[in-house]
Amino acid sequence: MARPVSDSDLASVLDGARVMPVLTVPSVSTAGRLADALAAGGARCAEVTFRTPDAGQVLKEMADHGGLTVGAGTVLTAAQAERAVAAGARFVVSPGFDEEVVATCRELGVPVVPGVATATELMRALKAGLDTVKLFPAESLGGVRTLRALAAPFPGTRFVPTGGIAAAQLSGYLTEPAVLAVGGSWMATTDHLGRGDYEEIRRLTADAVNRSTT
């Protein structure tokens, strides 16, 4: 019997990490050095988005690195969820709520974090037995004010906001009691990877981790 997915599962997987670099990595060749830079900056987890053809192999390379807990993001289908977990994903993140993705992750025994933008979507997630959701796209939806408005009627729900968040907004989200962790792409962009600027990735990651602990 598959064990249920719950907030405590994700919290255990993240092991106290409150900042999650969200990565779109075009080439497998950069995965190792990227993992090195993130780990050197103090990151303990990362989300590899399934937006590129090599995402599965990138995820595997980063999971094999050993210095990071790696999950899969932008998972749209049950088949993608299966590929991600086979590649080493410890958790799965989706931009929206999809029953098949949730069911597959539950069968595979990994936490799943579906995206929500409205109270109706949040209620669907809660009805499915989940208590952790991704607020997406957080900044476009109104940021912290919207998060507070959604959290108020649903005590006990935990949020992982992502989407348009930059370093300047990080502390504001992390002070909210309902926020488990914050995801962001500013620490390691495709421009950074294109330039091979791993030192900047390390610096931005270290800054984010420091902001999350002060």
C-alpha positions in Angstrom: 0.0 0.0 0.0 1.4 3.4 -0.9 2.0 5.7 2.0 0.1 9.0 1.9 1.8 12.2 0.9 1.9 14.9 3.6 3.5 18.1 4.6 5.6 16.3 7.2 7.0 14.2 4.3 8.1 17.3 2.4 9.4 19.0 5.5 11.5 15.9 6.3 12.8 15.8 2.8 13.8 19.5 2.9 15.3 19.0 6.4 14.9 22.6 7.4 16.0 24.1 4.1 13.9 27.2 3.4 15.3 28.4 0.1 14.9 26.3 -3.0 16.8 27.3 -6.2 14.5 26.6 -9.2 16.7 25.6 -12.1 16.1 25.4 -15.9 19.2 23.7 -17.2 19.7 23.5 -21.0 22.7 21.2 -21.0 23.7 18.1 -19.0 27.3 19.3 -19.2 26.6 22.1 -16.7 24.9 19.9 -14.1 27.9 18.9 -12.1 29.5 22.4 -11.8 26.0 23.9 -11.1 25.5 21.4 -8.2 29.0 22.3 -6.9 28.2 26.0 -6.9 24.9 25.6 -5.2 26.3 23.4 -2.5 29.2 25.7 -2.0 26.7 28.5 -1.5 25.0 26.6 1.2 22.0 25.3 -0.7 20.6 22.0 0.6 17.9 21.4 -2.0 17.1 22.3 -5.6 14.2 21.9 -8.1 15.1 20.9 -11.6 12.3 22.0 -14.0 11.2 19.7 -16.7 11.3 22.4 -19.3 14.2 21.1 -21.4 14.8 17.9 -23.3 17.6 16.9 -21.0 15.9 17.6 -17.7 15.8 14.0 -16.6 19.5 13.5 -17.1 20.3 16.8 -15.5 18.2 15.8 -12.5 20.0 12.5 -12.3 23.5 14.1 -12.5 22.6 16.6 -9.7 21.0 13.9 -7.6 24.1 11.8 -7.9 26.2 14.7 -6.8 25.2 13.9 -3.3 25.4 17.4 -1.9 21.8 18.4 -2.6 18.3 17.1 -2.2 16.9 17.3 -5.7 13.3 17.5 -6.8 11.5 17.8 -10.1 9.6 20.9 -11.1 7.1 21.8 -13.9 5.9 18.2 -13.9 2.7 18.2 -16.0 2.0 14.5 -16.5 2.1 11.2 -14.6 4.7 10.0 -17.1 6.9 12.9 -16.3 6.5 12.2 -12.6 7.6 8.6 -13.1 10.6 9.7 -15.1 11.6 12.2 -12.5 11.4 9.8 -9.6 13.4 7.2 -11.6 16.1 9.8 -12.2 16.3 10.4 -8.4 13.8 13.1 -7.6 13.0 13.2 -3.9 9.9 15.4 -4.4 7.7 16.6 -7.3 6.4 20.1 -8.0 3.7 20.9 -10.5 2.5 24.4 -11.7 -1.1 23.3 -11.2 -3.3 20.6 -9.6 -3.5 17.4 -11.6 -5.1 14.4 -10.1 -3.1 11.9 -12.1 0.2 13.5 -11.1 -0.8 13.5 -7.4 -1.9 9.8 -7.6 1.3 8.8 -9.3 3.5 10.5 -6.7 1.4 9.0 -3.9 2.0 5.5 -5.5 5.7 6.2 -5.8 5.9 7.4 -2.2 7.3 10.9 -2.9 5.9 14.3 -1.7 4.0 16.2 -4.4 3.5 20.0 -4.3 0.8 21.1 -6.8 0.5 24.7 -7.8 -2.6 26.8 -6.8 -3.6 30.3 -7.6 -7.1 30.4 -6.1 -9.1 29.2 -3.1 -11.0 26.8 -5.3 -7.7 25.1 -6.5 -6.5 25.0 -2.9 -9.7 23.3 -1.8 -9.2 20.7 -4.5 -5.7 20.0 -3.2 -6.9 19.7 0.4 -9.7 17.4 -0.6 -7.0 15.2 -2.3 -5.3 14.8 1.1 -2.5 17.3 0.6 -1.6 20.0 3.0 1.4 21.7 1.2 0.9 23.6 -2.0 2.8 25.9 -4.3 1.5 29.4 -4.7 2.2 30.1 -8.3 2.9 32.6 -9.9 3.3 34.2 -6.5 4.4 37.7 -7.4 2.0 38.1 -10.3 -0.8 37.0 -8.0 -0.1 39.7 -5.5 2.8 38.3 -3.5 2.6 38.1 0.3 -0.8 39.8 0.5 -2.4 37.1 -1.6 -0.6 34.4 0.4 -1.9 35.8 3.6 -5.5 36.0 2.2 -5.3 32.3 1.0 -3.7 31.1 4.2 -6.2 32.7 6.6 -9.3 30.4 5.9 -7.1 27.3 5.6 -5.1 27.0 8.9 -2.5 24.2 8.8 -1.9 24.6 5.1 1.8 25.2 4.2 2.9 27.1 1.1 5.9 27.0 -1.1 5.6 30.3 -3.1 7.5 30.6 -6.4 7.2 32.7 -9.5 8.8 36.1 -10.0 10.3 36.2 -6.5 13.7 37.9 -6.2 16.2 38.3 -3.4 14.5 41.5 -2.2 11.2 39.7 -1.6 12.6 36.6 0.1 12.5 37.7 3.7 8.9 39.0 3.4 7.7 35.5 2.4 9.8 33.7 4.9 8.4 35.6 7.9 4.9 34.3 7.0 4.0 31.4 9.4 2.3 29.5 6.6 5.5 29.4 4.4 7.5 26.2 4.4 10.1 27.3 1.9 10.5 29.7 -1.0 11.5 28.8 -4.6 13.3 31.2 -6.9 15.3 31.2 -10.1 17.3 34.3 -9.5 20.2 32.3 -7.9 21.0 30.4 -11.1 19.5 31.7 -14.3 20.1 30.5 -17.8 22.2 33.6 -18.4 24.5 32.6 -15.6 24.8 29.1 -17.0 25.4 30.4 -20.5 28.3 32.5 -19.3 29.6 29.8 -17.0 29.4 32.2 -14.1 29.4 29.6 -11.3 31.0 32.0 -8.9 28.1 34.4 -9.2 25.7 31.4 -8.7 27.6 30.6 -5.5 27.5 34.2 -4.3 23.8 34.6 -5.0 23.0 31.3 -3.4 25.0 32.2 -0.3 23.2 35.5 0.0 19.8 33.8 -0.2 20.7 31.2 2.3 22.0 33.9 4.7 18.7 35.9 4.2 16.7 32.7 5.1 18.5 32.2 8.4 18.5 35.8 9.7 
